[in-house]
Amino acid sequence: MIKLIKFYFFVQLILISFQSFAYQDFNILKAEVTGRSVILDNNIEKARRLALEDALYLSSLKGGAFVEGFSSVSKNTIINDQSIIKSDSKILDFKILSENKNKDHYEIKLLAIIGSKNNSFECKEKPINILIFKPKISYHHSLPSFVIRSMYEWNNFFIDNMSRDKQVSLKKYDNFELNKIIESSNNVEFDYSSNVNGIPLIEEGDYLVAPVFKVEPLNSYKQAQNPYDIAKYSIELNFFKGPNYNFFRTFIIDKKFQNRYPSNFQLISALTSKSKEEVTSDVISGISDGISEMIKTFNCLPIEGNLKFVNNSLYIDLGEKHGLRNRQIGIIKKNYQSGFKSNLDTTVLFISEINKNRSKLIPLNDKIKISELDRMNIQFIE
C-alpha cells in the first residue's frame, strides 16, 4: 500500500511539472509505451487505472530523467540507501491505442506527446504582417533647420527599411488615421471618411500601428569633453492586433545625437558642428538597430489564436501566411481531459488542413469533445 501511494504521488509530480514554461520553447517527443498492472481480486477497474499510471510514468521517462538519492549511515556503515527518479519532462497529452487483459495482467498501450524544456531555445524567423497607418510627426522649432528637414528622410528610411525586410509584409494606409479606424469599428457613424472610403481589411494575425515620429532637444548637462547640444530622434510604435483592435505592446526606437556646437562665434560654430551627413549616419544606424531588435522580439513570440467550432470541426484563422505548417502541433492549456480523471492540464491538436489564412485542427485524443474547445486559445509549438 505504501509503495502504491508513493507511486501515485510520483505520477502527480510528473504531470504537474513545467507549468510555468512557454510551450513554444519545448522539445517535443512522441512515444508509444505499454503500461501493465497485476489484476488483484478480479478488480479490473483498479488494474486499468494502475496500468495507465504505469504507461504515463514510462512515457515521462522517455523525455529524460535524473536520479537523486540519499543514504543513512551509522558507524561508517550504510544502513539505508534511497534513490528517487524524477522526470525531466511534461506529458502534454496522450491517446490510448489499445487495452488488453492478458491472463493476470491488464495492459494499456498509449501514444504520448512529451515536452521537455529546451535550454538552448532560439527564436525562429516567421512572417510578420504589419499594417501601417498615417503617422504623427512632432519636432521642436528650436532645433537647427537641417535637423528638422532630415527628420523626414529618417522617417522614410524607417518605412523603406521595414518594407525591404524579408520577414515583414507591410501594407501602407497613409490616408487612414488608426485611432479613427478603431473608433469606427465600434461606431460606424463616427468617421465619415472611413465609411465613404472603406475601412481596410483587418485579418487575424495582423499587427496595426500608426508611428509617432519625434525629434526634440535634450537639456543635458554639458561637460568639457562633450560640449555639443544633444537631441533625440524617436519612433513610438503602439501595436494593436487585428481584427479586434486589441492593444498588443509598445516599441520605442530612439537615438540621441550631437547636432550643434554652441559658440558666440558663428564661424567656429559652423566649422565645429556636426554635418548633416554625420548626424544622418548616426541616426540611421540607431533606426537599423531598433528595427532588428523589434523583429527579434516578434520572432520570439509564439503563434497563437482562438479556435472556432464550425460544422463539427475546429478551425483557426491563421495559416501559411502567419508561419504555420501542416501537421504542426498546437497546445491548449486547460483543465480538461476526457475519460480518466487525469491531472493533465493541456490538450494537443494537430493541423490537418492548411491554406493561406485558415487551418483545420484535430485533437490527438479522439475522445475529446471538440465542441468544448470553441473560442479557446491555442499556442503552436515551433
N, C-alpha and C positions, 0 to 999 in steps of 0.2 A: 504493500500500500504506500509506503514512504517513497519507494522508487517511482511509483506511478505519479505521485504528487510532484516530485522533483522534475519528472519528465514533462508533465503538463505545464509547470511553471517555466521551464526552459523554452517550450514551444511558444508561450506567450511573449517571452523576451524576443524571440526571433521575429515574430510577426509585427511587433510594435517598434522595432528599431528603425532608425534613419528617418523619422517622420519630419525632421526639420530640413532635410535636403531638398534642393530643387531637382525635379525629375530630369531635366534636360542634361544634367551632368552625371547621369548614371551610366555605368556599363551594363548593358542588357544581355542576359543569357537565357536561352531556352533549355529546359532539362526535362527528360522523361524518366521518372523513377517509379518504383513499386514499393509500397509500404505493406507490412504484414503484421498480423496480431493473432495470438492464440485465442481460440474460442473456448471460453470457460463457462460452465453451467449452461451451455446452449444459449448464451446471451449474444445474439448476432449483432444487435444494435451497438452494444458496447465494443465488441470486437471491430466493428466497422469504423467507429469513431477513433479507436486507437490505431487502426491501420492507416486512417487518413492522417493522423498526427505524425505517425512514423514517416509517411511519404513526404509531408511538409518539412519535417526535420531533415530528411535526406536531401530534399531539394535545396534547402537553405545552405547546407554544407557545400553544395555544388558551386555556390557563388563565392566560396572561400570561408575559412575559419581560422581561429587561433586558439591556442591552449594556454590556460592559466592554471596554476596549481599551488599547493602549499603542503608542507609536511609537519607533523607533530613529532618533536624529538624529545626523548627523555634519556639522560645519561649517555649522550652521544649516540643514541640508537633511535632510528626512525621507527616509531610505533604506529604511525598512521600517515598514509600518503594519499592526498586528494588531488584530482585534476578536473578542470572544468573546460569543456569545449564550447566556445562562443562563436556564433555565426557572425561573419563579417559582411552580410548581405541582407536584402529585404525581399520577401516574396511579394510581388506586386499583384499577381492574380494567378489562378490556376484553373485547369479544366480536367475533370475526371474522364479518363479514356475508357476504363473498364473496371469492373468489380467482379471478383470470383471467390467462391467458397471452395477451398482446396483442402479436403479432409478436415483436419482440426485447426486449420488456419483460414483467416479471411485476408484477401489481398485486394489492394486498390492501386491501380496504375493511373498516374496523372501527368499532365503536361503543365509545367510551372514556368512563369515568366519571372526571372530573378533580376534584381537590380543591386549593384554594388557601387559604392562611392568611387568616382574617378578623380583621384587627387591630381592628375595631370590634365584635367579638362581644358581644352582650348576652344574658344568660341569659333563657330563655323560661319563662313560667309553665307548670307541669304539675301534674297531680293528685298529691297526697301521701297515701298510705294508711297511717295510723298506728293501731296497737292499743295502748291504754294500760292497764297493769295496776296492781295495788294499789300505791299509793305508800308510801314510808317518810317518816316525819316526825321531825325531831330539833330540839330547841331547848334553850337554856341557861337554867337556872332563875334565874340572877342578873339576867336581863333584866326590865324592867318588865312587869307583868301585861298591860297593854294591847297591848304588842308581841306577846306570845305569843298572845293572843286574836286579834289582827289577822292573824297568820300564816295562820290557816285561811281567812280572807277572801281573802288574796293567793293561796293555793293554788287556791281555787275560781275566782278571776279568771283564772289561767293556763289552767285546763282549759276554762272557758267561752270565753275568747278564741280558743283553738285550735279549738274546736267551731264557732265562728262564721266562721272564715276560709273563704273560698270555695274555696280550693285544697285544704284539708285534709278528708279523710274520716276521722273519728275514731270508733273503736269503743272502748267502755269495758268493761273486765273487772275491776271493783274487787274482786271476790271471789277473784281468782286471783293468786297470787304468781309473778312471771315466773321467778324462779330455780328454783322447784319445777317449773314447766312445762318448762323447759329440761332439767332432770334427768329428768323423767318421760318426755321424748321418747326418751331412751336406755334408761330402765329403768322399765317400766310399773308395777312394784311399789313404786316409791319413794314416791309421794304418793297416799294412799288417796282423798283428796277429789277429786283430778284424775280418777281412774278412775271414781269414782261420778258426779260432776257432768259429766264430759266435758271434754276439752281443747278450747279454742276452735280453730276452723278457721283455720289459718295458710296463706296462699297466697303464691305467687311475687309479689314486688314489695311485700309488706307490711313495714312497719317496726314493731318491737316495742320498748316502753320501759316501765320502771317508775320514775317520777320519785322523786328523793330531795329533799325539801323541808327546808331547814335555815335556822335563824336563830341567830346567835351573836355575842357581843360581840367587839370588836377592841381589843386593848391597844395602841392607837396613842398616840403621844406627844402630849399636849395642849399646844397653843400658845395664846398670848394671843388671837389672832384666831379660834381655833376651840376653845373650852374644853369643848365638848359630849362626852358619851360617844358613841362610834361603834359601830354594829352593822352586820352584813352579813346580808342575806337572799339565799339562793342556791337554784337549782334545778339539780340534776345529772341529765342525761339521757343514759343509756347505751343507745344504739340497737343493736338486733340486726335482721338481715334474715331474713325467712322464705323458705321453710319450714324451712330447715336450722339456724336459730338462730345464724348466724354473726355474730360481733361486727362492727358497722359503724363507729361512731365515737361520741365523747362530745361533747355540747354542755353548756356551763356558762352559765347565765343568773344574774347576780348584781347586787346593788345595795347599796352602802354608804349608810347614812343616819344622821343625827343623831337621837338618841332622848331624851336626858335632860341637863338642865343640873345637874351635881352642886353641891350647896351645903349648908352646915351649917344653913341656914335653910330650913325646909320651904316657907314661903310663896314665897320667892324662887325656889326650885327649881321649884315648881308653875307660877308665872307665866312663868318663862323657858323651861321645857322645851317641846319641840315637841309640838303637839297630835296626837291620834290621826289626825285628818283630814289634817294636814300630812305626817305620816310615811307614811300610806297613799298619798297622792297621789304622793309621791316614789318609793316602791317600785313602784307600779303603772306609772309611766312607764318605769322600768327593765325591768319584765317585758315591756311592749309593744315596747320597742326590741329586747330579746333575741329575742322571737318573730319579729320582722321579719327580723333577721339570720339566724336559723335557717332560715326559709323561703327566703330568698335563697340560702343555701348549698345547700339541696335543689334549687332551680331550676337551679343551675349544674352539677349532677351529670348525666352522661349516662345515658340509659335503656339498661340492658344486662342480659343474662341468658344462660343456657346453652341451646343448641339441643338438640332431641330428634328423633331419626330414628325415625319411626313410620310403618309401612305405606308405605314407599318415599317418604315426604315429610318435610320439615323443619318443625318447629313450635317455638314458644316460648310458655311460659305467661305471656305478657304481652299486653295488648290495649288497647282504648279506655279502660278503667278506669285505665290507667297513663300515658295521654297519647300512645299510638301511633296512627297513622292508616294507611289503606290506601295502598299504593304507596310507603310510606316506605322509605328506604334504610338498610340495616344493613351494618356493616363487620366482617369477621373478620380479625384480624391474625394471619398465619400464613405460613410458608414453603412455599406450595403453589400451583402453577399448572399445570393440565393442558395437555398438548400441547407447546408450545415451552418451551425452557429459559430461563425468564424470571426476573428478579430482583424481580418484583412480590411484595411481602410482605403483600398484602391481597386479600381476596375480597369482592365486593359481592353482597348479596342484597336482594331487594325483598319487601315484604309483599304477597301476592297475595289473601289472605282474612283477615278480622279480625273478632273479636267482642269481648265484654267482657273476657274473661280469657285469650284464646288467639289466636295469629296463625300463619298458614301462610306460609312463605317459599320463594322460588325464586331460584336464582343467576342473575346476569346472564349468565355464561358457561355455556351448556348442556353444555359438555364436562366440567364439574366433577363428580366423583363425590360426590354429596351424602351418601352413607353415611359418608364420611371426615370429615364436618363434625359428626357426632354428638358432643354434650357440649361443643362448642367455644363459647367466649364471643363474643357478638356485641354490638357497640355501635352504637346508632342515631344517625343524623345528624338533627338537628332543624332 
